[in-house]
Amino acid sequence: MKVKFIIFVFASIWLMLLTRVFFLAIQSNNYYSELSQNNTIKIEQIPPVRGEILDLHNNPIAINKLGFKIALAPHLLSKKKQHLFEEEMNIIVKLFPSLDKETIEKNYRKKDSFYNHNFIDVVPFIPYEDMMPVYSILNLRENIKITAAPKRFYPYNNIAAHMIGYVARANKKDVEDNPLVDLIGYTGKTGLEKFYNEYLQGTPGERKIKVNANNQEIEQLSYTPADESRKLTLNLDMDLQQYISKLFIGKVGTYVVMGVDGAVLSAGSFPNYDLNIFVNGMSYDMYNELSSSLDHPFTNKLVHGLYPPGSTIKTALGLLYVTTDLNERWSVDCKSKLPLGGRIFRCWKHQGHGRTDIVKAIRESCDDFFYKGSLVLGNQKMQEGLKRYNLGEKTGIDLPNEFIGIVPSRQWKYNKYKRIWNVGETLNMSIGQGDFLTTPIQIAQMTALMATGKLPTPHFAKTIGDQEVEPEYKEVLTPKELEKLPIIRRAMYQVCNNPHGTAMQYLHSKVRLAGKTGTAQVIGIKQDIKKRKLEHELSYYNRSHAWFTTYGPYKDPQYVVMVMIEHGGHGGLAAGSIVSDIYNKLLELGYIKKR
């Protein structure tokens, strides 16, 4: 009986073993076959080449220089392969003496791990002309892989730098926001490069290959090319851009030349910088020098500069005045001083302007007229009207992180400071001072509104691929405002053409212009000072910002030209000549047609 039991136990065990063997060898074959297939089929993503940016005449603004990157096989830091790693590094440094051996090793160690079976990029870019003489030497080495690697290049260096923006190596946050950046390695950081980054970067291709256990390629199974033929054509004219940039040598500020439909023909912010230093990398000393400058060269002043608008705001407020509680016949007797609330609010003209109506007030920039008009309208109506004209709002320009500025109000002050509004702030607001802040592009957009009655959306892009960018407008004026708008236009014309206009003596434009000057104070003037210092008598950083915003030709508005010079003093004096030269160039290049 015991023998039978033992035989039964042995037979049972063998039967179980045979059953398991059958399952592993036959039944599980499909599962392990599929698993084996997955382990030998490898999918590689092919990074797309970034799309080019061109100007209005198809001149390249941002292109890609042809080059190569060098990668090393993984797991070369093990004891058995350490000598191979040293050997490959020595060869690379010998062929390219400018490369740093420590940097190569640092790049390798960042990505090398037991789980990584892909080649590791150690040198991001070698120019085509440097690689070609030694390509065959490196390509024959088993542990070195050479692949094409384009690099962004900006042929115009610092021209329109803030508008174009730059591409630089991606950081962790960039990868989190856009996983494709991890494959490409670079992303748009500022300007149009950032705003249109998703379009310009394209979409990756895919390569499916079969590899053996040593991660060596056996055959290519399929290939899908990257979508990378993406072109962004701008309204910018780089010849005009270069010309205007010379006018700003030694100056700090910004300008824009914009069609009344919102198409930006030229724009700049000064001081600027060479875009290529961000692609190639800059030294800490260079970055520290630029970032600590009081002139803020990294700031795109067109959309990120916040300034008191000064008297440029008088055109918009004038339109509100004559269409709400006042009318075009309303006038004041300007005696240069308005006592109110224990303070004296001065007009810029010491002897006063005498009897002044809306046209004269804009033509000669009479502060007293706007002080007294603001007392009739009040802060609430002023703020609501200016916001409707899109001040304190984004213009919608195709640049990233546009600032909105401040159109101050009772509620705004209480929310920010928990303090009540006082009537003196209403008076300051009426001449574009106090807490009132705008971006230069907002003033340009407002000028286009005064010129045409329509509020255009500023835009740099002309075509995105084959898609034309259509102009966009907002209808923000009431029927009554449209009816009274010619009064404001006539006043703006007299600013530039009447002997008493604040700009006329500074202009030499061959185009008939309409516009408004502005002198925006950056420091307050004490009440006990009876005679103000002239702008040139003040220290540089205490001088007022100089504004001059225009449209032309007067009878057939085609372009808006806005110039703002930081600490430039009087708007007409500082900017009149520049504005004139710009219009004359527009005429010379055929952009403005005399009709």
SVG drawing of the C-alpha trace seen along z (x, -y; Angstrom):
<svg xmlns="http://www.w3.org/2000/svg" viewBox="-25 -135 69 137">
<polyline fill="none" stroke="black" stroke-width="0.4" points="0.0,0.0 2.8,-2.4 4.6,-1.6 1.4,-2.4 1.1,-5.7 4.6,-6.7 4.3,-5.8 1.1,-7.9 2.8,-10.9 5.8,-10.7 3.4,-10.3 1.4,-13.3 4.5,-15.5 5.7,-14.4 2.3,-15.0 2.3,-18.6 5.8,-19.2 4.9,-18.0 1.8,-20.1 3.8,-23.2 6.4,-22.5 3.6,-22.1 2.1,-25.4 5.4,-27.3 6.5,-25.7 3.2,-25.6 0.4,-27.6 2.5,-30.7 4.3,-30.8 2.1,-33.5 2.5,-35.7 6.3,-35.5 6.5,-35.8 4.6,-39.1 6.7,-40.2 9.9,-39.3 8.5,-41.3 8.0,-44.4 11.5,-44.1 13.1,-44.0 10.9,-46.7 12.1,-50.2 10.3,-53.5 12.4,-56.6 10.9,-60.1 12.5,-62.3 12.7,-65.9 11.4,-68.5 13.5,-71.3 12.1,-74.6 10.2,-76.8 11.8,-79.9 10.6,-83.5 10.7,-85.9 10.0,-89.6 7.5,-91.2 10.0,-90.8 10.9,-87.2 14.2,-88.2 15.2,-85.6 14.9,-86.9 15.2,-83.6 16.8,-80.6 18.5,-77.3 22.3,-76.8 23.2,-73.3 25.3,-71.3 25.6,-68.1 25.4,-66.8 27.6,-64.1 26.2,-61.3 27.9,-58.5 26.6,-55.0 25.1,-54.4 26.7,-52.4 30.3,-53.4 31.0,-54.4 31.1,-50.8 34.5,-49.4 34.7,-47.2 33.9,-50.0 35.4,-53.0 38.5,-52.9 36.2,-53.2 34.5,-56.3 37.9,-58.0 39.0,-56.9 35.9,-58.4 36.1,-61.6 39.8,-62.1 39.1,-61.6 36.3,-64.1 38.4,-66.7 41.4,-66.1 39.3,-66.6 37.5,-69.7 40.0,-71.4 37.5,-74.2 35.3,-71.6 35.6,-71.1 36.2,-67.5 34.6,-68.1 31.4,-69.5 31.2,-66.4 31.4,-64.1 28.9,-66.2 26.4,-66.0 26.9,-62.2 26.5,-61.6 23.2,-63.5 21.5,-61.0 23.4,-57.8 21.6,-55.2 20.9,-51.4 17.5,-52.0 18.6,-54.2 19.5,-52.3 19.6,-55.2 22.7,-57.1 23.4,-60.2 23.9,-63.7 27.1,-65.1 27.9,-67.9 24.7,-69.7 26.1,-71.4 29.1,-71.3 29.0,-73.6 28.8,-71.8 32.1,-73.1 33.9,-71.9 32.3,-68.4 32.8,-67.5 36.6,-67.0 36.4,-64.5 32.9,-63.1 34.2,-59.7 36.5,-59.3 33.8,-59.6 31.1,-57.8 33.2,-54.6 33.4,-54.4 30.9,-52.1 30.3,-54.1 29.8,-57.5 26.7,-58.6 26.6,-61.7 23.2,-63.1 22.0,-66.3 21.3,-69.1 20.2,-72.6 20.8,-75.6 18.8,-78.9 20.5,-81.9 19.4,-85.5 21.0,-87.2 20.1,-90.7 21.6,-90.2 20.1,-93.0 17.6,-94.5 14.0,-94.1 15.4,-91.8 12.6,-92.3 9.9,-91.7 11.5,-88.6 12.5,-87.0 14.9,-84.1 15.2,-80.4 17.2,-78.9 17.7,-75.6 14.6,-74.3 14.3,-74.0 12.2,-71.7 9.2,-74.1 9.3,-74.3 9.2,-70.5 6.3,-70.3 4.4,-72.9 5.2,-71.2 6.6,-67.6 7.7,-67.9 10.4,-70.3 12.2,-67.5 12.8,-65.9 13.7,-69.1 15.8,-70.5 15.1,-74.2 12.0,-76.4 11.0,-80.0 11.6,-82.1 10.5,-85.6 8.8,-87.6 7.3,-86.0 9.5,-83.0 7.5,-82.3 4.1,-83.4 4.2,-81.2 6.4,-78.5 3.8,-75.7 3.4,-76.4 7.1,-76.9 8.4,-73.8 6.4,-71.5 5.5,-67.9 7.9,-65.0 8.4,-62.1 8.7,-58.5 11.1,-55.7 10.3,-52.1 13.4,-49.8 14.3,-46.3 17.2,-46.0 19.0,-43.0 19.8,-42.4 22.7,-44.8 20.5,-47.6 22.1,-47.4 19.8,-48.2 19.0,-45.3 16.5,-46.8 14.2,-49.8 10.5,-48.8 8.8,-52.1 9.6,-55.8 7.3,-58.8 9.0,-62.2 8.6,-65.1 6.2,-67.9 8.6,-70.8 8.0,-72.9 6.5,-75.7 7.0,-79.3 6.0,-82.5 6.0,-85.6 5.7,-89.0 4.6,-92.4 8.0,-93.7 10.2,-95.4 13.7,-94.8 15.2,-97.4 12.9,-100.0 13.7,-98.4 17.4,-98.9 16.9,-102.5 14.8,-103.5 17.2,-101.6 19.9,-104.1 17.6,-107.0 17.5,-105.5 21.3,-105.2 22.1,-106.5 18.4,-106.7 16.2,-104.7 12.6,-104.1 10.4,-102.4 8.5,-103.1 6.0,-101.4 5.0,-101.9 1.6,-100.3 -0.9,-100.3 -4.3,-101.6 -5.5,-98.0 -3.1,-96.9 -0.3,-95.4 3.0,-96.3 5.5,-97.4 8.3,-98.2 8.8,-98.2 11.7,-98.5 12.7,-98.7 16.0,-100.3 18.6,-99.5 18.5,-96.1 20.8,-93.1 22.2,-90.5 19.7,-87.6 22.4,-85.1 24.1,-85.4 21.1,-83.6 21.3,-80.7 25.1,-80.4 25.0,-81.1 26.4,-84.2 28.8,-84.6 27.5,-85.5 29.3,-88.8 27.6,-89.8 24.2,-88.7 24.7,-90.6 25.8,-93.8 22.7,-93.7 20.2,-92.7 21.4,-95.4 21.3,-98.3 18.9,-101.1 17.9,-101.3 16.4,-97.7 17.7,-96.3 15.8,-93.0 12.4,-94.7 10.3,-94.9 9.1,-98.5 6.5,-98.3 4.3,-95.8 6.0,-95.6 6.9,-99.2 4.4,-101.0 4.5,-104.8 2.2,-107.7 0.7,-108.6 0.9,-112.4 -0.9,-114.6 -1.3,-111.9 -4.4,-110.9 -6.0,-114.3 -7.4,-113.2 -9.3,-110.3 -10.5,-112.4 -11.4,-115.2 -13.7,-112.9 -15.4,-111.9 -15.7,-115.5 -17.5,-116.6 -19.9,-113.6 -21.0,-113.4 -21.5,-116.2 -19.8,-118.9 -19.8,-119.9 -17.4,-121.3 -18.4,-124.9 -17.5,-124.5 -14.4,-126.5 -12.4,-127.7 -10.3,-130.7 -6.8,-129.2 -4.9,-131.4 -2.2,-128.7 -3.3,-127.9 -6.2,-126.1 -6.4,-126.1 -8.3,-123.1 -8.3,-121.2 -5.4,-123.2 -3.2,-122.6 -2.5,-124.4 -2.8,-122.5 -0.6,-124.2 -0.8,-124.4 2.5,-123.9 2.3,-127.4 3.2,-129.9 1.2,-132.8 -1.8,-130.6 -3.6,-129.9 -6.5,-132.4 -9.9,-131.4 -9.6,-127.8 -12.0,-125.4 -11.4,-121.7 -9.5,-122.3 -7.1,-124.8 -6.8,-122.6 -5.5,-119.7 -3.5,-121.8 -1.6,-123.6 -2.0,-120.9 -3.8,-123.1 -3.8,-121.3 -6.3,-123.7 -9.0,-122.8 -8.7,-119.1 -8.6,-119.8 -11.9,-121.7 -13.5,-119.2 -12.6,-116.3 -14.4,-118.1 -17.6,-118.0 -17.3,-114.4 -15.8,-112.9 -13.6,-109.9 -16.2,-107.2 -17.2,-108.4 -13.6,-109.0 -12.5,-105.6 -15.4,-103.8 -14.9,-105.7 -11.2,-105.1 -11.6,-101.4 -14.1,-101.2 -11.4,-102.6 -9.3,-99.6 -6.9,-101.4 -6.3,-99.3 -6.9,-96.2 -4.7,-94.1 -4.5,-95.2 -4.3,-91.6 -0.9,-92.0 0.8,-88.7 3.5,-89.0 3.6,-87.1 2.6,-88.4 1.3,-91.8 0.8,-94.2 -2.5,-96.0 -1.5,-99.1 -3.8,-101.0 -6.7,-103.3 -7.2,-104.4 -10.6,-104.6 -12.2,-104.9 -12.8,-101.1 -9.3,-100.3 -7.7,-102.5 -9.8,-101.1 -9.0,-97.5 -5.3,-98.2 -4.7,-100.6 -7.9,-100.5 -8.0,-104.2 -10.7,-106.6 -10.3,-108.6 -9.7,-112.3 -10.6,-114.9 -7.0,-115.9 -6.5,-112.4 -9.2,-113.0 -7.3,-116.2 -4.0,-114.3 -5.8,-111.5 -7.1,-114.1 -3.5,-115.0 -2.3,-111.3 -0.4,-111.5 -0.8,-110.1 -1.5,-106.3 -2.4,-106.3 -0.1,-103.9 -0.2,-102.7 2.0,-100.6 3.2,-102.4 1.3,-99.9 -1.9,-101.0 -1.2,-104.6 -0.6,-103.5 -3.8,-101.5 -5.7,-104.5 -4.2,-106.8 -5.5,-104.4 -8.9,-104.7 -8.8,-108.4 -7.7,-108.2 -10.3,-105.8 -13.0,-105.4 -12.2,-101.7 -10.0,-99.9 -7.6,-97.5 -5.8,-94.6 -2.0,-95.1 -0.3,-92.1 3.1,-91.2 2.1,-88.0 1.2,-88.4 0.9,-84.8 1.1,-81.6 2.1,-79.0 -0.3,-79.6 -2.9,-81.2 -3.3,-84.9 -3.8,-86.8 -6.9,-88.9 -7.2,-92.3 -9.5,-92.4 -11.3,-95.4 -13.5,-96.4 -16.4,-98.8 -16.0,-100.7 -17.3,-104.2 -20.9,-105.3 -22.7,-107.0 -22.3,-110.3 -18.6,-109.8 -18.2,-108.9 -20.1,-112.1 -17.8,-114.3 -14.6,-112.5 -13.7,-115.0 -13.3,-117.7 -10.5,-115.7 -8.9,-114.9 -8.9,-118.6 -7.2,-119.4 -4.6,-116.7 -3.9,-118.2 -3.3,-121.6 -0.9,-120.1 1.4,-119.3 0.5,-122.1 -0.7,-125.2 2.0,-127.7 0.8,-127.3 0.7,-123.5 3.1,-121.8 4.8,-119.8 4.9,-122.0 8.3,-123.6 10.0,-120.2 8.7,-118.6 10.1,-118.3 7.8,-115.6 6.8,-115.6 3.5,-113.9 0.7,-115.9 0.4,-114.6 -2.0,-114.7 -0.9,-113.8 -0.4,-114.5 2.7,-115.2 3.1,-114.3 5.5,-115.1 5.0,-112.6 6.6,-113.6 8.4,-110.9 8.8,-113.0 6.3,-115.2 6.8,-119.0 6.6,-120.4 3.9,-123.0 6.3,-125.6 8.3,-125.7 7.2,-128.8 9.3,-128.3 9.7,-124.9 13.1,-123.8 13.4,-123.2 13.7,-119.6 17.3,-119.9 18.1,-121.4 17.0,-118.3 19.2,-115.2 18.7,-112.6 16.5,-110.1 14.4,-113.0 13.4,-114.2 10.0,-113.5 9.3,-110.8 8.7,-112.2 5.7,-111.0 4.7,-111.8 1.9,-109.7 0.7,-110.5 -1.2,-109.2 -0.8,-110.2 -1.5,-111.3 -4.1,-113.4 -6.8,-113.2 -6.2,-109.6 -4.9,-107.8 -2.7,-104.9 -0.1,-104.6 0.3,-105.3 3.8,-106.2 4.3,-106.4 7.6,-107.3 8.4,-107.3 11.8,-108.4 12.5,-107.7 13.6,-110.9 13.5,-112.7 11.7,-115.8 9.3,-117.6 7.5,-115.2 7.8,-117.3 11.4,-118.3 12.6,-114.7 10.6,-112.8 9.5,-115.2 12.6,-114.7 12.5,-110.9 8.8,-110.8 9.4,-113.1 12.3,-110.9 10.1,-107.8 7.3,-109.3 9.7,-110.5 11.1,-107.0 7.6,-105.5 7.1,-107.9 10.4,-107.0 9.8,-103.3 6.3,-103.6 4.3,-102.6 2.5,-105.9 0.9,-106.9 0.1,-110.6 -3.5,-110.7"/>
</svg>
